[in-house]
């Protein structure tokens, strides 16, 4: 799970928070409700996650309930990998 969180952390920093303090982005930082991700950047994140981790995120999973923090995203990825 640490590898998943690390990959997500790096992607979010590089794509959406360039130049920001990496330590400020934790596994619990609110991404959608905190204003880091808007609808377009959320789609970009979903596209990255699907390609990087070879999973499919269903439309009902692409919201704040599953994608609002690195921890939530990592848990979703892990559950889908375990189910496969």
PyMOL Python script that loads the backbone (N, CA, C, O; Angstrom):
from pymol import cmd

cmd.read_pdbstr("""\
ATOM      1  N   UNK A   1       0.828  -1.195   0.000  1.00  0.00           N
ATOM      2  CA  UNK A   1       0.000   0.000   0.000  1.00  0.00           C
ATOM      3  C   UNK A   1       0.871   1.258   0.000  1.00  0.00           C
ATOM      4  O   UNK A   1       0.468   2.286  -0.545  1.00  0.00           O
ATOM      5  N   UNK A   2       2.060   1.189   0.604  1.00  0.00           N
ATOM      6  CA  UNK A   2       2.963   2.342   0.618  1.00  0.00           C
ATOM      7  C   UNK A   2       3.393   2.723  -0.789  1.00  0.00           C
ATOM      8  O   UNK A   2       3.534   3.907  -1.095  1.00  0.00           O
ATOM      9  N   UNK A   3       3.607   1.714  -1.664  1.00  0.00           N
ATOM     10  CA  UNK A   3       3.989   1.994  -3.054  1.00  0.00           C
ATOM     11  C   UNK A   3       2.871   2.743  -3.778  1.00  0.00           C
ATOM     12  O   UNK A   3       3.132   3.664  -4.552  1.00  0.00           O
ATOM     13  N   UNK A   4       1.632   2.345  -3.524  1.00  0.00           N
ATOM     14  CA  UNK A   4       0.478   3.004  -4.150  1.00  0.00           C
ATOM     15  C   UNK A   4       0.410   4.457  -3.676  1.00  0.00           C
ATOM     16  O   UNK A   4       0.276   5.370  -4.490  1.00  0.00           O
ATOM     17  N   UNK A   5       0.502   4.668  -2.382  1.00  0.00           N
ATOM     18  CA  UNK A   5       0.432   6.025  -1.828  1.00  0.00           C
ATOM     19  C   UNK A   5       1.568   6.896  -2.358  1.00  0.00           C
ATOM     20  O   UNK A   5       1.360   8.069  -2.667  1.00  0.00           O
ATOM     21  N   UNK A   6       2.750   6.332  -2.463  1.00  0.00           N
ATOM     22  CA  UNK A   6       3.901   7.075  -2.957  1.00  0.00           C
ATOM     23  C   UNK A   6       3.703   7.497  -4.414  1.00  0.00           C
ATOM     24  O   UNK A   6       4.001   8.634  -4.779  1.00  0.00           O
ATOM     25  N   UNK A   7       3.203   6.586  -5.240  1.00  0.00           N
ATOM     26  CA  UNK A   7       2.956   6.902  -6.648  1.00  0.00           C
ATOM     27  C   UNK A   7       1.886   7.989  -6.775  1.00  0.00           C
ATOM     28  O   UNK A   7       2.027   8.910  -7.580  1.00  0.00           O
ATOM     29  N   UNK A   8       0.829   7.885  -5.989  1.00  0.00           N
ATOM     30  CA  UNK A   8      -0.235   8.890  -6.011  1.00  0.00           C
ATOM     31  C   UNK A   8       0.288  10.248  -5.545  1.00  0.00           C
ATOM     32  O   UNK A   8      -0.010  11.280  -6.146  1.00  0.00           O
ATOM     33  N   UNK A   9       1.056  10.234  -4.487  1.00  0.00           N
ATOM     34  CA  UNK A   9       1.637  11.452  -3.925  1.00  0.00           C
ATOM     35  C   UNK A   9       2.475  12.160  -4.993  1.00  0.00           C
ATOM     36  O   UNK A   9       2.319  13.362  -5.212  1.00  0.00           O
ATOM     37  N   UNK A  10       3.361  11.415  -5.654  1.00  0.00           N
ATOM     38  CA  UNK A  10       4.229  11.997  -6.676  1.00  0.00           C
ATOM     39  C   UNK A  10       3.418  12.558  -7.840  1.00  0.00           C
ATOM     40  O   UNK A  10       3.701  13.656  -8.321  1.00  0.00           O
ATOM     41  N   UNK A  11       2.412  11.813  -8.296  1.00  0.00           N
ATOM     42  CA  UNK A  11       1.595  12.269  -9.417  1.00  0.00           C
ATOM     43  C   UNK A  11       0.855  13.555  -9.070  1.00  0.00           C
ATOM     44  O   UNK A  11       0.861  14.509  -9.848  1.00  0.00           O
ATOM     45  N   UNK A  12       0.225  13.578  -7.913  1.00  0.00           N
ATOM     46  CA  UNK A  12      -0.550  14.761  -7.509  1.00  0.00           C
ATOM     47  C   UNK A  12       0.358  15.976  -7.343  1.00  0.00           C
ATOM     48  O   UNK A  12       0.005  17.080  -7.757  1.00  0.00           O
ATOM     49  N   UNK A  13       1.510  15.775  -6.743  1.00  0.00           N
ATOM     50  CA  UNK A  13       2.450  16.892  -6.599  1.00  0.00           C
ATOM     51  C   UNK A  13       2.892  17.419  -7.960  1.00  0.00           C
ATOM     52  O   UNK A  13       2.882  18.628  -8.192  1.00  0.00           O
ATOM     53  N   UNK A  14       3.275  16.525  -8.852  1.00  0.00           N
ATOM     54  CA  UNK A  14       3.783  16.942 -10.159  1.00  0.00           C
ATOM     55  C   UNK A  14       2.717  17.571 -11.040  1.00  0.00           C
ATOM     56  O   UNK A  14       2.990  18.544 -11.744  1.00  0.00           O
ATOM     57  N   UNK A  15       1.512  17.031 -11.009  1.00  0.00           N
ATOM     58  CA  UNK A  15       0.463  17.487 -11.918  1.00  0.00           C
ATOM     59  C   UNK A  15      -0.363  18.657 -11.389  1.00  0.00           C
ATOM     60  O   UNK A  15      -0.773  19.523 -12.162  1.00  0.00           O
ATOM     61  N   UNK A  16      -0.607  18.687 -10.106  1.00  0.00           N
ATOM     62  CA  UNK A  16      -1.566  19.652  -9.570  1.00  0.00           C
ATOM     63  C   UNK A  16      -0.991  20.609  -8.529  1.00  0.00           C
ATOM     64  O   UNK A  16      -1.597  21.642  -8.243  1.00  0.00           O
ATOM     65  N   UNK A  17       0.152  20.286  -7.967  1.00  0.00           N
ATOM     66  CA  UNK A  17       0.717  21.117  -6.899  1.00  0.00           C
ATOM     67  C   UNK A  17       2.194  21.426  -7.139  1.00  0.00           C
ATOM     68  O   UNK A  17       2.990  21.452  -6.200  1.00  0.00           O
ATOM     69  N   UNK A  18       2.549  21.657  -8.383  1.00  0.00           N
ATOM     70  CA  UNK A  18       3.948  21.938  -8.720  1.00  0.00           C
ATOM     71  C   UNK A  18       4.467  23.114  -7.901  1.00  0.00           C
ATOM     72  O   UNK A  18       3.828  24.164  -7.824  1.00  0.00           O
ATOM     73  N   UNK A  19       5.618  22.925  -7.298  1.00  0.00           N
ATOM     74  CA  UNK A  19       6.237  23.972  -6.506  1.00  0.00           C
ATOM     75  C   UNK A  19       5.784  24.050  -5.061  1.00  0.00           C
ATOM     76  O   UNK A  19       6.336  24.821  -4.277  1.00  0.00           O
ATOM     77  N   UNK A  20       4.787  23.260  -4.703  1.00  0.00           N
ATOM     78  CA  UNK A  20       4.296  23.265  -3.317  1.00  0.00           C
ATOM     79  C   UNK A  20       5.176  22.381  -2.434  1.00  0.00           C
ATOM     80  O   UNK A  20       5.916  21.533  -2.933  1.00  0.00           O
ATOM     81  N   UNK A  21       5.090  22.584  -1.146  1.00  0.00           N
ATOM     82  CA  UNK A  21       5.845  21.784  -0.181  1.00  0.00           C
ATOM     83  C   UNK A  21       5.326  20.352  -0.191  1.00  0.00           C
ATOM     84  O   UNK A  21       4.165  20.122   0.146  1.00  0.00           O
ATOM     85  N   UNK A  22       6.160  19.384  -0.570  1.00  0.00           N
ATOM     86  CA  UNK A  22       5.715  17.985  -0.622  1.00  0.00           C
ATOM     87  C   UNK A  22       5.214  17.458   0.722  1.00  0.00           C
ATOM     88  O   UNK A  22       4.345  16.587   0.762  1.00  0.00           O
ATOM     89  N   UNK A  23       5.752  17.977   1.810  1.00  0.00           N
ATOM     90  CA  UNK A  23       5.343  17.516   3.138  1.00  0.00           C
ATOM     91  C   UNK A  23       3.936  17.975   3.506  1.00  0.00           C
ATOM     92  O   UNK A  23       3.321  17.423   4.418  1.00  0.00           O
ATOM     93  N   UNK A  24       3.426  18.977   2.804  1.00  0.00           N
ATOM     94  CA  UNK A  24       2.080  19.478   3.085  1.00  0.00           C
ATOM     95  C   UNK A  24       1.005  18.544   2.533  1.00  0.00           C
ATOM     96  O   UNK A  24      -0.151  18.610   2.950  1.00  0.00           O
ATOM     97  N   UNK A  25       1.384  17.674   1.594  1.00  0.00           N
ATOM     98  CA  UNK A  25       0.441  16.714   1.017  1.00  0.00           C
ATOM     99  C   UNK A  25       0.577  15.389   1.752  1.00  0.00           C
ATOM    100  O   UNK A  25       1.560  14.669   1.581  1.00  0.00           O
ATOM    101  N   UNK A  26      -0.415  15.079   2.566  1.00  0.00           N
ATOM    102  CA  UNK A  26      -0.402  13.830   3.324  1.00  0.00           C
ATOM    103  C   UNK A  26      -1.437  12.873   2.747  1.00  0.00           C
ATOM    104  O   UNK A  26      -2.186  13.232   1.838  1.00  0.00           O
ATOM    105  N   UNK A  27      -1.475  11.668   3.273  1.00  0.00           N
ATOM    106  CA  UNK A  27      -2.460  10.682   2.821  1.00  0.00           C
ATOM    107  C   UNK A  27      -3.885  11.100   3.172  1.00  0.00           C
ATOM    108  O   UNK A  27      -4.842  10.565   2.613  1.00  0.00           O
ATOM    109  N   UNK A  28      -4.031  12.043   4.082  1.00  0.00           N
ATOM    110  CA  UNK A  28      -5.355  12.490   4.493  1.00  0.00           C
ATOM    111  C   UNK A  28      -5.744  13.874   3.987  1.00  0.00           C
ATOM    112  O   UNK A  28      -6.840  14.351   4.280  1.00  0.00           O
ATOM    113  N   UNK A  29      -4.871  14.518   3.240  1.00  0.00           N
ATOM    114  CA  UNK A  29      -5.181  15.852   2.712  1.00  0.00           C
ATOM    115  C   UNK A  29      -6.417  15.791   1.818  1.00  0.00           C
ATOM    116  O   UNK A  29      -6.461  14.982   0.891  1.00  0.00           O
ATOM    117  N   UNK A  30      -7.425  16.632   2.075  1.00  0.00           N
ATOM    118  CA  UNK A  30      -8.623  16.623   1.224  1.00  0.00           C
ATOM    119  C   UNK A  30      -8.310  17.197  -0.151  1.00  0.00           C
ATOM    120  O   UNK A  30      -7.908  18.354  -0.277  1.00  0.00           O
ATOM    121  N   UNK A  31      -8.498  16.375  -1.181  1.00  0.00           N
ATOM    122  CA  UNK A  31      -8.151  16.783  -2.534  1.00  0.00           C
ATOM    123  C   UNK A  31      -9.292  17.490  -3.247  1.00  0.00           C
ATOM    124  O   UNK A  31      -9.097  18.553  -3.837  1.00  0.00           O
ATOM    125  N   UNK A  32     -10.481  16.903  -3.196  1.00  0.00           N
ATOM    126  CA  UNK A  32     -11.636  17.500  -3.874  1.00  0.00           C
ATOM    127  C   UNK A  32     -12.262  18.558  -2.977  1.00  0.00           C
ATOM    128  O   UNK A  32     -12.443  19.703  -3.394  1.00  0.00           O
ATOM    129  N   UNK A  33     -12.592  18.180  -1.751  1.00  0.00           N
ATOM    130  CA  UNK A  33     -13.229  19.140  -0.843  1.00  0.00           C
ATOM    131  C   UNK A  33     -12.278  20.260  -0.435  1.00  0.00           C
ATOM    132  O   UNK A  33     -12.719  21.322   0.004  1.00  0.00           O
ATOM    133  N   UNK A  34     -10.973  20.026  -0.579  1.00  0.00           N
ATOM    134  CA  UNK A  34      -9.986  21.050  -0.254  1.00  0.00           C
ATOM    135  C   UNK A  34      -9.647  21.958  -1.430  1.00  0.00           C
ATOM    136  O   UNK A  34      -8.858  22.892  -1.286  1.00  0.00           O
ATOM    137  N   UNK A  35     -10.240  21.688  -2.594  1.00  0.00           N
ATOM    138  CA  UNK A  35     -10.036  22.549  -3.747  1.00  0.00           C
ATOM    139  C   UNK A  35      -8.798  22.256  -4.570  1.00  0.00           C
ATOM    140  O   UNK A  35      -8.488  23.010  -5.493  1.00  0.00           O
ATOM    141  N   UNK A  36      -8.086  21.192  -4.267  1.00  0.00           N
ATOM    142  CA  UNK A  36      -6.906  20.834  -5.054  1.00  0.00           C
ATOM    143  C   UNK A  36      -7.327  20.262  -6.406  1.00  0.00           C
ATOM    144  O   UNK A  36      -6.722  20.568  -7.434  1.00  0.00           O
ATOM    145  N   UNK A  37      -8.367  19.431  -6.396  1.00  0.00           N
ATOM    146  CA  UNK A  37      -8.862  18.828  -7.627  1.00  0.00           C
ATOM    147  C   UNK A  37     -10.221  19.408  -7.997  1.00  0.00           C
ATOM    148  O   UNK A  37     -11.116  19.501  -7.157  1.00  0.00           O
ATOM    149  N   UNK A  38     -10.366  19.798  -9.262  1.00  0.00           N
ATOM    150  CA  UNK A  38     -11.676  20.161  -9.788  1.00  0.00           C
ATOM    151  C   UNK A  38     -12.134  19.000 -10.680  1.00  0.00           C
ATOM    152  O   UNK A  38     -11.501  17.945 -10.685  1.00  0.00           O
ATOM    153  N   UNK A  39     -13.200  19.179 -11.415  1.00  0.00           N
ATOM    154  CA  UNK A  39     -13.737  18.065 -12.201  1.00  0.00           C
ATOM    155  C   UNK A  39     -12.757  17.590 -13.277  1.00  0.00           C
ATOM    156  O   UNK A  39     -12.630  16.386 -13.499  1.00  0.00           O
ATOM    157  N   UNK A  40     -12.073  18.500 -13.937  1.00  0.00           N
ATOM    158  CA  UNK A  40     -11.130  18.118 -14.992  1.00  0.00           C
ATOM    159  C   UNK A  40      -9.913  17.409 -14.395  1.00  0.00           C
ATOM    160  O   UNK A  40      -9.481  16.383 -14.920  1.00  0.00           O
ATOM    161  N   UNK A  41      -9.365  17.934 -13.325  1.00  0.00           N
ATOM    162  CA  UNK A  41      -8.197  17.299 -12.714  1.00  0.00           C
ATOM    163  C   UNK A  41      -8.564  15.956 -12.080  1.00  0.00           C
ATOM    164  O   UNK A  41      -7.728  15.054 -12.022  1.00  0.00           O
ATOM    165  N   UNK A  42      -9.796  15.816 -11.609  1.00  0.00           N
ATOM    166  CA  UNK A  42     -10.244  14.527 -11.085  1.00  0.00           C
ATOM    167  C   UNK A  42     -10.272  13.492 -12.202  1.00  0.00           C
ATOM    168  O   UNK A  42      -9.873  12.346 -11.993  1.00  0.00           O
ATOM    169  N   UNK A  43     -10.736  13.881 -13.383  1.00  0.00           N
ATOM    170  CA  UNK A  43     -10.727  12.966 -14.528  1.00  0.00           C
ATOM    171  C   UNK A  43      -9.303  12.597 -14.925  1.00  0.00           C
ATOM    172  O   UNK A  43      -9.029  11.449 -15.277  1.00  0.00           O
ATOM    173  N   UNK A  44      -8.403  13.566 -14.868  1.00  0.00           N
ATOM    174  CA  UNK A  44      -6.996  13.303 -15.172  1.00  0.00           C
ATOM    175  C   UNK A  44      -6.414  12.305 -14.162  1.00  0.00           C
ATOM    176  O   UNK A  44      -5.664  11.403 -14.535  1.00  0.00           O
ATOM    177  N   UNK A  45      -6.761  12.471 -12.899  1.00  0.00           N
ATOM    178  CA  UNK A  45      -6.313  11.551 -11.855  1.00  0.00           C
ATOM    179  C   UNK A  45      -6.870  10.146 -12.092  1.00  0.00           C
ATOM    180  O   UNK A  45      -6.143   9.159 -11.974  1.00  0.00           O
ATOM    181  N   UNK A  46      -8.150  10.057 -12.423  1.00  0.00           N
ATOM    182  CA  UNK A  46      -8.777   8.754 -12.698  1.00  0.00           C
ATOM    183  C   UNK A  46      -8.074   8.074 -13.865  1.00  0.00           C
ATOM    184  O   UNK A  46      -7.792   6.877 -13.811  1.00  0.00           O
ATOM    185  N   UNK A  47      -7.790   8.832 -14.918  1.00  0.00           N
ATOM    186  CA  UNK A  47      -7.095   8.279 -16.077  1.00  0.00           C
ATOM    187  C   UNK A  47      -5.719   7.738 -15.686  1.00  0.00           C
ATOM    188  O   UNK A  47      -5.333   6.649 -16.111  1.00  0.00           O
ATOM    189  N   UNK A  48      -4.985   8.498 -14.878  1.00  0.00           N
ATOM    190  CA  UNK A  48      -3.686   8.050 -14.387  1.00  0.00           C
ATOM    191  C   UNK A  48      -3.803   6.769 -13.570  1.00  0.00           C
ATOM    192  O   UNK A  48      -3.060   5.814 -13.797  1.00  0.00           O
ATOM    193  N   UNK A  49      -4.724   6.748 -12.633  1.00  0.00           N
ATOM    194  CA  UNK A  49      -4.897   5.589 -11.749  1.00  0.00           C
ATOM    195  C   UNK A  49      -5.251   4.339 -12.561  1.00  0.00           C
ATOM    196  O   UNK A  49      -4.697   3.265 -12.327  1.00  0.00           O
ATOM    197  N   UNK A  50      -6.164   4.482 -13.504  1.00  0.00           N
ATOM    198  CA  UNK A  50      -6.561   3.332 -14.314  1.00  0.00           C
ATOM    199  C   UNK A  50      -5.389   2.793 -15.130  1.00  0.00           C
ATOM    200  O   UNK A  50      -5.203   1.579 -15.220  1.00  0.00           O
ATOM    201  N   UNK A  51      -4.609   3.676 -15.717  1.00  0.00           N
ATOM    202  CA  UNK A  51      -3.466   3.243 -16.515  1.00  0.00           C
ATOM    203  C   UNK A  51      -2.322   2.696 -15.683  1.00  0.00           C
ATOM    204  O   UNK A  51      -1.725   1.677 -16.030  1.00  0.00           O
ATOM    205  N   UNK A  52      -2.022   3.362 -14.600  1.00  0.00           N
ATOM    206  CA  UNK A  52      -0.874   2.975 -13.754  1.00  0.00           C
ATOM    207  C   UNK A  52      -1.121   1.682 -12.993  1.00  0.00           C
ATOM    208  O   UNK A  52      -0.215   0.866 -12.830  1.00  0.00           O
ATOM    209  N   UNK A  53      -2.352   1.500 -12.528  1.00  0.00           N
ATOM    210  CA  UNK A  53      -2.639   0.348 -11.670  1.00  0.00           C
ATOM    211  C   UNK A  53      -3.498  -0.715 -12.353  1.00  0.00           C
ATOM    212  O   UNK A  53      -3.877  -1.709 -11.733  1.00  0.00           O
ATOM    213  N   UNK A  54      -3.799  -0.499 -13.623  1.00  0.00           N
ATOM    214  CA  UNK A  54      -4.534  -1.483 -14.433  1.00  0.00           C
ATOM    215  C   UNK A  54      -5.857  -1.891 -13.789  1.00  0.00           C
ATOM    216  O   UNK A  54      -6.159  -3.073 -13.627  1.00  0.00           O
ATOM    217  N   UNK A  55      -6.626  -0.876 -13.429  1.00  0.00           N
ATOM    218  CA  UNK A  55      -7.953  -1.096 -12.861  1.00  0.00           C
ATOM    219  C   UNK A  55      -8.943  -0.204 -13.614  1.00  0.00           C
ATOM    220  O   UNK A  55      -8.546   0.661 -14.395  1.00  0.00           O
ATOM    221  N   UNK A  56     -10.214  -0.425 -13.371  1.00  0.00           N
ATOM    222  CA  UNK A  56     -11.254   0.435 -13.920  1.00  0.00           C
ATOM    223  C   UNK A  56     -12.003   1.076 -12.756  1.00  0.00           C
ATOM    224  O   UNK A  56     -12.480   0.393 -11.850  1.00  0.00           O
ATOM    225  N   UNK A  57     -12.094   2.387 -12.803  1.00  0.00           N
ATOM    226  CA  UNK A  57     -12.868   3.111 -11.804  1.00  0.00           C
ATOM    227  C   UNK A  57     -14.223   3.410 -12.430  1.00  0.00           C
ATOM    228  O   UNK A  57     -14.312   4.087 -13.455  1.00  0.00           O
ATOM    229  N   UNK A  58     -15.263   2.905 -11.811  1.00  0.00           N
ATOM    230  CA  UNK A  58     -16.616   3.105 -12.321  1.00  0.00           C
ATOM    231  C   UNK A  58     -17.052   4.545 -12.061  1.00  0.00           C
ATOM    232  O   UNK A  58     -16.510   5.211 -11.179  1.00  0.00           O
ATOM    233  N   UNK A  59     -18.022   5.018 -12.821  1.00  0.00           N
ATOM    234  CA  UNK A  59     -18.491   6.404 -12.689  1.00  0.00           C
ATOM    235  C   UNK A  59     -18.929   6.722 -11.264  1.00  0.00           C
ATOM    236  O   UNK A  59     -18.648   7.808 -10.757  1.00  0.00           O
ATOM    237  N   UNK A  60     -19.612   5.787 -10.619  1.00  0.00           N
ATOM    238  CA  UNK A  60     -20.086   6.054  -9.256  1.00  0.00           C
ATOM    239  C   UNK A  60     -18.933   6.106  -8.239  1.00  0.00           C
ATOM    240  O   UNK A  60     -19.121   6.577  -7.117  1.00  0.00           O
ATOM    241  N   UNK A  61     -17.755   5.629  -8.624  1.00  0.00           N
ATOM    242  CA  UNK A  61     -16.591   5.653  -7.729  1.00  0.00           C
ATOM    243  C   UNK A  61     -15.748   6.913  -7.919  1.00  0.00           C
ATOM    244  O   UNK A  61     -14.831   7.166  -7.138  1.00  0.00           O
ATOM    245  N   UNK A  62     -16.048   7.702  -8.945  1.00  0.00           N
ATOM    246  CA  UNK A  62     -15.219   8.851  -9.293  1.00  0.00           C
ATOM    247  C   UNK A  62     -15.697  10.127  -8.605  1.00  0.00           C
ATOM    248  O   UNK A  62     -15.829  11.173  -9.241  1.00  0.00           O
ATOM    249  N   UNK A  63     -15.952  10.034  -7.319  1.00  0.00           N
ATOM    250  CA  UNK A  63     -16.414  11.194  -6.570  1.00  0.00           C
ATOM    251  C   UNK A  63     -15.706  11.324  -5.240  1.00  0.00           C
ATOM    252  O   UNK A  63     -14.746  10.609  -4.951  1.00  0.00           O
ATOM    253  N   UNK A  64     -16.191  12.236  -4.449  1.00  0.00           N
ATOM    254  CA  UNK A  64     -15.570  12.575  -3.180  1.00  0.00           C
ATOM    255  C   UNK A  64     -15.532  11.383  -2.210  1.00  0.00           C
ATOM    256  O   UNK A  64     -14.647  11.313  -1.357  1.00  0.00           O
ATOM    257  N   UNK A  65     -16.474  10.455  -2.334  1.00  0.00           N
ATOM    258  CA  UNK A  65     -16.512   9.307  -1.423  1.00  0.00           C
ATOM    259  C   UNK A  65     -15.290   8.391  -1.576  1.00  0.00           C
ATOM    260  O   UNK A  65     -14.899   7.712  -0.626  1.00  0.00           O
ATOM    261  N   UNK A  66     -14.693   8.375  -2.766  1.00  0.00           N
ATOM    262  CA  UNK A  66     -13.571   7.475  -3.035  1.00  0.00           C
ATOM    263  C   UNK A  66     -12.271   8.185  -3.399  1.00  0.00           C
ATOM    264  O   UNK A  66     -11.198   7.589  -3.312  1.00  0.00           O
ATOM    265  N   UNK A  67     -12.354   9.456  -3.806  1.00  0.00           N
ATOM    266  CA  UNK A  67     -11.182  10.129  -4.356  1.00  0.00           C
ATOM    267  C   UNK A  67     -10.783  11.408  -3.625  1.00  0.00           C
ATOM    268  O   UNK A  67     -10.054  12.226  -4.187  1.00  0.00           O
ATOM    269  N   UNK A  68     -11.232  11.600  -2.408  1.00  0.00           N
ATOM    270  CA  UNK A  68     -10.960  12.858  -1.719  1.00  0.00           C
ATOM    271  C   UNK A  68      -9.625  12.893  -0.998  1.00  0.00           C
ATOM    272  O   UNK A  68      -9.218  13.951  -0.518  1.00  0.00           O
ATOM    273  N   UNK A  69      -8.938  11.771  -0.910  1.00  0.00           N
ATOM    274  CA  UNK A  69      -7.616  11.765  -0.281  1.00  0.00           C
ATOM    275  C   UNK A  69      -6.789  10.636  -0.876  1.00  0.00           C
ATOM    276  O   UNK A  69      -7.324   9.692  -1.457  1.00  0.00           O
ATOM    277  N   UNK A  70      -5.503  10.746  -0.723  1.00  0.00           N
ATOM    278  CA  UNK A  70      -4.610   9.694  -1.203  1.00  0.00           C
ATOM    279  C   UNK A  70      -4.947   8.378  -0.508  1.00  0.00           C
ATOM    280  O   UNK A  70      -4.925   7.319  -1.134  1.00  0.00           O
ATOM    281  N   UNK A  71      -5.256   8.445   0.775  1.00  0.00           N
ATOM    282  CA  UNK A  71      -5.614   7.236   1.522  1.00  0.00           C
ATOM    283  C   UNK A  71      -6.852   6.562   0.954  1.00  0.00           C
ATOM    284  O   UNK A  71      -6.887   5.338   0.820  1.00  0.00           O
ATOM    285  N   UNK A  72      -7.873   7.354   0.617  1.00  0.00           N
ATOM    286  CA  UNK A  72      -9.096   6.792   0.031  1.00  0.00           C
ATOM    287  C   UNK A  72      -8.815   6.179  -1.339  1.00  0.00           C
ATOM    288  O   UNK A  72      -9.300   5.091  -1.651  1.00  0.00           O
ATOM    289  N   UNK A  73      -8.037   6.875  -2.145  1.00  0.00           N
ATOM    290  CA  UNK A  73      -7.720   6.371  -3.485  1.00  0.00           C
ATOM    291  C   UNK A  73      -6.922   5.076  -3.380  1.00  0.00           C
ATOM    292  O   UNK A  73      -7.198   4.118  -4.103  1.00  0.00           O
ATOM    293  N   UNK A  74      -5.949   5.040  -2.497  1.00  0.00           N
ATOM    294  CA  UNK A  74      -5.136   3.839  -2.314  1.00  0.00           C
ATOM    295  C   UNK A  74      -5.999   2.665  -1.853  1.00  0.00           C
ATOM    296  O   UNK A  74      -5.806   1.538  -2.310  1.00  0.00           O
ATOM    297  N   UNK A  75      -6.945   2.918  -0.956  1.00  0.00           N
ATOM    298  CA  UNK A  75      -7.841   1.857  -0.484  1.00  0.00           C
ATOM    299  C   UNK A  75      -8.708   1.335  -1.626  1.00  0.00           C
ATOM    300  O   UNK A  75      -8.940   0.130  -1.729  1.00  0.00           O
ATOM    301  N   UNK A  76      -9.190   2.239  -2.487  1.00  0.00           N
ATOM    302  CA  UNK A  76      -9.988   1.830  -3.644  1.00  0.00           C
ATOM    303  C   UNK A  76      -9.150   0.963  -4.587  1.00  0.00           C
ATOM    304  O   UNK A  76      -9.611  -0.078  -5.054  1.00  0.00           O
ATOM    305  N   UNK A  77      -7.927   1.393  -4.861  1.00  0.00           N
ATOM    306  CA  UNK A  77      -7.039   0.623  -5.737  1.00  0.00           C
ATOM    307  C   UNK A  77      -6.773  -0.748  -5.136  1.00  0.00           C
ATOM    308  O   UNK A  77      -6.863  -1.757  -5.836  1.00  0.00           O
ATOM    309  N   UNK A  78      -6.452  -0.797  -3.865  1.00  0.00           N
ATOM    310  CA  UNK A  78      -6.150  -2.070  -3.195  1.00  0.00           C
ATOM    311  C   UNK A  78      -7.347  -3.005  -3.236  1.00  0.00           C
ATOM    312  O   UNK A  78      -7.194  -4.203  -3.477  1.00  0.00           O
ATOM    313  N   UNK A  79      -8.536  -2.464  -3.002  1.00  0.00           N
ATOM    314  CA  UNK A  79      -9.730  -3.329  -3.012  1.00  0.00           C
ATOM    315  C   UNK A  79      -9.993  -3.880  -4.404  1.00  0.00           C
ATOM    316  O   UNK A  79     -10.406  -5.031  -4.544  1.00  0.00           O
ATOM    317  N   UNK A  80      -9.762  -3.083  -5.423  1.00  0.00           N
ATOM    318  CA  UNK A  80      -9.971  -3.548  -6.794  1.00  0.00           C
ATOM    319  C   UNK A  80      -8.898  -4.566  -7.194  1.00  0.00           C
ATOM    320  O   UNK A  80      -9.193  -5.533  -7.897  1.00  0.00           O
ATOM    321  N   UNK A  81      -7.670  -4.356  -6.755  1.00  0.00           N
ATOM    322  CA  UNK A  81      -6.590  -5.306  -7.053  1.00  0.00           C
ATOM    323  C   UNK A  81      -6.856  -6.637  -6.352  1.00  0.00           C
ATOM    324  O   UNK A  81      -6.622  -7.700  -6.927  1.00  0.00           O
ATOM    325  N   UNK A  82      -7.338  -6.582  -5.129  1.00  0.00           N
ATOM    326  CA  UNK A  82      -7.628  -7.806  -4.375  1.00  0.00           C
ATOM    327  C   UNK A  82      -8.805  -8.562  -4.959  1.00  0.00           C
ATOM    328  O   UNK A  82      -8.842  -9.791  -4.895  1.00  0.00           O
ATOM    329  N   UNK A  83      -9.776  -7.844  -5.531  1.00  0.00           N
ATOM    330  CA  UNK A  83     -10.957  -8.473  -6.108  1.00  0.00           C
ATOM    331  C   UNK A  83     -10.661  -9.130  -7.460  1.00  0.00           C
ATOM    332  O   UNK A  83     -11.377 -10.033  -7.894  1.00  0.00           O
ATOM    333  N   UNK A  84      -9.602  -8.665  -8.113  1.00  0.00           N
ATOM    334  CA  UNK A  84      -9.261  -9.182  -9.449  1.00  0.00           C
ATOM    335  C   UNK A  84      -8.633 -10.560  -9.397  1.00  0.00           C
ATOM    336  O   UNK A  84      -8.294 -11.124 -10.437  1.00  0.00           O
TER     337      UNK A  84
END
""", "prot")
cmd.dss("prot")
cmd.show_as("cartoon", "prot")
cmd.util.cbc("prot")
cmd.orient("prot")
